[in-house]
Amino acid sequence: MSRHACWALLLLLALPASGHATVWQRQRADGNLEFTNAPTPGPKWRAVPESETIHASVMPREHAPATRMNSVMWTRDRADGVSEFTNLPPVGRHWKVLFRIGPGKASAVRGDSDLVPPRDNSPARYQRYDDHIRDQQAYFAIPQALVRAVIKTESDYDPNVVSSAGALGLMQLMPATARAMGVTNVWDPRQNIMGGARYLQMLAKRFCRTPAVGRGDGGSGALVCSDDETIKVLAGYHAGPGAVEKYQGLPPYETTKNYVNSVWQRYKGAAPVALR
């Protein structure tokens, strides 16, 4: 460990070119992770397959919502071949940002970090909420395919999911967002879908400025969302509209980029160029 961080200057010695090296990991009582590529005795260390990338590994998997961590991870390669990582503002030269995580939902690492993960594996779940998904389009004009992509990415169609950031239900509404959208029972699938769609509509009104054409009425001043604007809407749904406005587009949060990419692939069948 160096002087740059109390815990988190993670020293991963350069891995052999064969690609068969093993990285060892342990989680400390304060929720932070340590890594080494040298076999390490003692409790709580486990071997991490090399296929688990740094992006996935350096972020604690078991954060409770109240756990605090720096939202930026830095890295540098030393002349002796050692790679250093820290989540504290580093001192010295040659450091660069490895990735960022954002506020609210954007602070969560999805998957096995969920406090209550998806458990409904029934194929019938994909049709279970069809009426609500159709109704939200009638009320809020959000394409059904987009809402389905959001639900699949957020909760895999399980209404009981709770993320590590505290997002709830099918469309993973944060409690404050649910209240603002008039949701009184976040576990009710219809309320959750309607609340999430209303929030998407609010974000669309904020970020979409493309005039509607080909409507037979000259558009009447109506607006639609271009692909770039839809990406802003999805980023705002995940990281908050303030982050989108701050960065004038997709925020540089690794979690939000992964989220937008996942929804976009399900909605359009391809990853948007704007993610690069």
N, C-alpha and C positions, 0 to 999 in steps of 0.2 A: 504494500500500500504506500502511496506517496502523500505528500503534504497537501495535495489538491482537494482531497475529500476525506471526511471522517470515515465513511463506510464504502463509498460507491465508486472509487477509482478501481474499476474491475480490470484486472490484468489477465488478458488472454494471450498466452504465448503463441507465437506464430505457428499455425498448424502445418503439419507435413503436407507435401504436395500430393501424397497418395489419396487424401480426402477421407481417411479412415480414423482420424483422431477423435478422441472422446473429450467432451467438455464436462466438467463437474460443476454442479450448482447446489447452493443451499439458500434457504430463506431464513433471514434473521428474525428475531422476535419483534423488531421494529417494522417488519414488512418489506424490507429491502432484500435484494438478491445479490449474491456474490458468485463469481465464476472463476474457474481455473482449468487449465488443460493438463495439470499434473495430478496423478492419483492422490487423493486427499483423504487421510483417515479421519475418523471422528463421526459423531452423529449428524444426521440431517443432510449429509451430502448425497446427491444422486447423480448418476450419469445421464447426460442430456444428449440424445442423438444429434449428430452434426446437421441433420436435416432441419432441426429446429433453429430457425434463423435468429440472429441477434435481435431483430425487430420484435419477434415473438417472445424471446426469452428474457430480455432485460426488464420487461414490465411485470411487476408482481401480479400473480394470477389470483390472489385471494384478498384483494383490498376490500375492506368494508367501505361503505359510502363516506365515512368520516375520515378515512385515512388520507393523509396529505403527502404529496410527492411533487417534486419539481416537474414541470410540464415539458422540459427540454432535456435531451440526452446528447452530450458531446462525445466526440471520439478523436483520437490522433494515433498515428503510427510512429513509433520511436525508431531511431537509427539501428537499435539492436534487434529489431523485428518484433517487439512487443507492441500489441495494440492496447490502448488505454481507453476506458470509458468512464464517464462521470455524469451524475445528474446535478452537480453543483457548478455554479459559474466557475470555469477553470481559469487558472493563472498560467501564463506562458504562451508560447507561439505554437502555430500549426494545428490548433484545435478547430474543428468544424462541427456544425450541428448534424447529428446522425438522424434524429427525428424529433417531432414535437407531438404532444397530445394536447387536447383542448379542454375547455370547461364543460361542465354538465355531462350530458350523454357522451360527448367527445372524449371524456377522460376514461371511458370504460373500454376494456379489452374484452370483446365478445367471445362467446364460446364457453370454455370451461371456467371462465371468471364469473359467470352469472350466479347470483345468489340463489335463484330458482331457475334452472335451465329448462329448455323445452323437453317435455316428456310424452307428448301426444304424437305417436307414430302412425296413427290411423290414416290411410289414404283418403278417407272420407272427410278429413279436416279441410281439404282444399275446396270443397263445395259447401261446407257447413255455414259459411257466412256470406253466401252469394247475395241473398236479399239485401243485406246491409250494405254490401259493396256497390250494388246497383243503386240503392237509395242515396248513398252519399254522392254519387255522380249527379243525380237529379237535384240534390240540394246545393252542392258545392262545386259541381262541374269538374271534379278531378277525374281524369281517365281511370277506368276500372283497372286497366293493366298496370298503371303506376301504383295504385293503392295495393294491388296484389303483390307487386314487387317489393313495396315497403314492408308489408306484413310478413312476407317470406323472409326478408333479410332481418327484420327486427325480432321476430318471435317464432318463426317457422310455424305459424298458425296455431300456436298454443297460447290461450288467453291468460295463463297463470304465470308467465315468465316475469322474473324480476332481475334486472341487470345489476352489476356491481356499482353502477352510478345511481341506482334507485329508480330507473325507468320501469314502467309497469304496463303489462297487458299486451294485447295483440300488436298495437302500433307503438308500444314502448313510450308512453307519455310520462314525462316528468310530472311530479305532483302539482307544481305550480302551473305548468302548461295545461294540465287537465282541468284545474279550477278555472283558469282563464277562458278555456273553451266551453265551459258550462257542464263539464262532466261531473256528475255526482257519485257515480259508481264506476270506478275505473276497471273493475273486473267484469262488468257487463259488456259482452262483445259489441253490441250495437252502439252503446255510448262511446266505447273506446274508438271504434272505427269512425263514428261521426265526429268525435273530438279531434282525432288525428287528421281527418279530411278537412275539417274547418281550419285547422292550423296550416295545412298545406295551402289552402285557398288564401289565407291571410298572407303567407309568404309569397304566393304567386302575385297577389296584388302589389306587393312591395318590390318584387324584383323583375316582373315580366313587363316589357315595354314594346313587344313586337306587335304592330297593327295586324288585326285579323283581315284576311283578304279572301275573296271567292265565296262570300256568304250571301251574295245576291242583294245585299242591302248596303254595299259599299263598306261594310265593316261597322258602321255606326259608332265608330270610336272604340269598339271592343278591342281587347288585347288578348294575345295568346302567348304561350311560352316557347321561345326558341330552345334549341338544345342547350346552348350555353346558359340561358336563363333557368331552364329546368335543373341544371346542375347547381346553380345558386340556390334554388328552392330546396333541393335535397340537402345541400350543405348547411343551409339555415335550419332545416329540420333536425339535423344531427348536432351541429355546433352552436346554433343560435344565430339569428339574423345579424346581431352586432358583429360577430366574427367575420361574416361574409362582407359586411360593409367596411370593416377595418382593413381587410386585405383586398378589397375590391374584386372579390371573386372567391374561388375555392380556397379556404384557409389552409395553411401549410401543416395541418395536423395529420399524422400518419393514420390515426384511427378514422378521421373523417374521409380521407382519400379512399381508404379501404371500403368504408361504408358506401360512399357515393358510387364507387366502381361496382360494388356488389348489386346495388339497386339498379344501376344503369344496365348492367349485363342482363338482368332479368327482365327489365322493361323494354330495352331496345335490342338486346342480343349482341351487343358489342360494347367494349370499353371506350369512353369518350376521350378524344385527343386532349381535351382540356385538363385531364388529370396529370399530364406530364409536366 
